[in-house]
Amino acid sequence: MDWELIGELQVSDVWQAFNNDVISDTFRITTTITDAVGWESQRIRSGAYLRFIYADSSKSRNIYIPVNDEPTIYELPVPREFRDEGYVIRTPAARLSSRWVGKINYQQGFAKWNLKLEALN
């Protein structure tokens, strides 16, 4: 399989768009804990939400992404009605999924980790 790197970012409490747009429906997501001390301490361990932003500025539903030890394959197709209208290019974005987002200080309250997104060519 041929995977194209879309990008890697430290998931935070604000939505961050990846620098590259995608047309693929199949993705490999790798999560890497970058703050092992924080992950094993009292800091909040949170998964992420991934969503897609389309050319007309509409957004997909949020897809929950847990922190996993192994890369995980996700099938996330463009909705048929969007594909029929020609909207096949989309921009992925991610943020923490915790209910504590916006309620506590991100730097002090959350364990840090990265999300790497790759698309199947």
C-alpha positions as CSV (number, residue, x, y, z in Angstrom):
1,M,0.0,0.0,0.0
2,D,1.2,3.5,-0.8
3,W,0.5,6.0,1.9
4,E,0.9,9.8,1.5
5,L,1.7,11.8,4.6
6,I,-0.9,14.6,5.0
7,G,0.7,15.9,8.2
8,E,1.4,15.5,11.9
9,L,0.3,17.8,14.6
10,Q,0.2,18.1,18.4
11,V,-3.5,17.8,19.2
12,S,-4.6,20.7,21.3
13,D,-7.8,22.3,22.6
14,V,-8.4,24.3,19.4
15,W,-9.3,23.0,15.9
16,Q,-6.1,22.8,13.7
17,A,-6.3,22.2,10.0
18,F,-3.7,20.1,8.4
19,N,-1.6,21.8,5.7
20,N,-2.6,19.4,2.9
21,D,-6.0,18.7,1.4
22,V,-7.1,15.2,0.7
23,I,-9.2,13.3,-1.9
24,S,-8.8,9.8,-0.4
25,D,-11.5,8.0,1.6
26,T,-9.0,5.7,3.4
27,F,-6.6,7.0,6.1
28,R,-4.0,5.6,8.4
29,I,-3.8,7.4,11.8
30,T,-0.8,7.0,14.1
31,T,-0.9,8.5,17.6
32,T,2.3,9.1,19.5
33,I,2.4,10.2,23.2
34,T,5.0,13.0,23.5
35,D,4.4,13.7,27.2
36,A,4.9,10.3,28.9
37,V,5.2,11.8,32.4
38,G,2.0,13.8,31.8
39,W,0.2,10.8,30.3
40,E,0.9,8.8,33.5
41,S,0.2,11.6,35.9
42,Q,-3.0,13.5,36.9
43,R,-3.2,15.3,33.5
44,I,-6.2,14.6,31.4
45,R,-5.8,11.9,28.7
46,S,-8.1,12.7,25.9
47,G,-8.7,11.3,22.4
48,A,-9.3,13.6,19.5
49,Y,-12.0,14.6,17.0
50,L,-11.2,14.6,13.4
51,R,-13.4,16.3,10.9
52,F,-13.2,17.5,7.3
53,I,-13.8,21.0,5.9
54,Y,-15.2,21.2,2.3
55,A,-14.7,23.9,-0.3
56,D,-18.1,25.5,0.6
57,S,-16.9,25.8,4.2
58,S,-19.3,23.1,5.5
59,K,-17.9,20.6,7.9
60,S,-18.3,16.9,8.4
61,R,-19.4,15.3,11.6
62,N,-16.7,14.8,14.2
63,I,-15.1,11.4,14.2
64,Y,-13.6,10.2,17.5
65,I,-10.0,9.1,17.3
66,P,-8.6,7.3,20.4
67,V,-4.9,7.2,21.3
68,N,-3.7,3.8,20.2
69,D,-0.4,1.9,20.4
70,E,-0.6,0.8,16.7
71,P,-1.5,2.7,13.5
72,T,-5.2,2.4,12.7
73,I,-7.0,2.4,9.3
74,Y,-10.1,4.5,9.0
75,E,-12.6,4.5,6.1
76,L,-14.0,8.0,6.0
77,P,-15.7,8.5,2.6
78,V,-16.9,11.8,1.2
79,P,-20.7,11.8,1.5
80,R,-22.5,10.8,-1.7
81,E,-24.4,14.2,-2.0
82,F,-21.1,16.1,-1.8
83,R,-19.3,13.7,-4.3
84,D,-22.3,14.2,-6.7
85,E,-21.8,18.0,-6.5
86,G,-18.1,17.6,-7.2
87,Y,-16.9,18.3,-3.6
88,V,-14.1,15.6,-3.3
89,I,-11.3,17.8,-2.1
90,R,-11.4,18.4,1.7
91,T,-9.2,19.7,4.5
92,P,-8.8,17.5,7.6
93,A,-8.7,19.2,11.0
94,A,-8.4,17.9,14.6
95,R,-8.7,18.9,18.2
96,L,-9.0,17.2,21.6
97,S,-12.3,15.5,22.3
98,S,-12.4,16.1,26.1
99,R,-15.4,17.7,27.8
100,W,-12.8,19.8,29.7
101,V,-11.7,21.6,26.5
102,G,-12.2,25.3,27.2
103,K,-12.7,24.8,30.9
104,I,-9.2,24.2,32.1
105,N,-5.7,25.4,30.9
106,Y,-4.5,23.2,28.0
107,Q,-0.8,23.5,28.8
108,Q,-1.2,22.5,32.4
109,G,-4.2,20.2,32.3
110,F,-3.8,17.9,29.3
111,A,-1.3,15.2,28.5
112,K,0.4,15.9,25.1
113,W,0.3,13.7,22.0
114,N,0.7,13.8,18.3
115,L,-1.7,12.7,15.5
116,K,-0.1,11.7,12.2
117,L,-2.5,11.4,9.2
118,E,-1.8,9.5,6.1
119,A,-4.0,9.0,3.0
120,L,-4.1,5.9,0.8
121,N,-3.1,6.7,-2.8
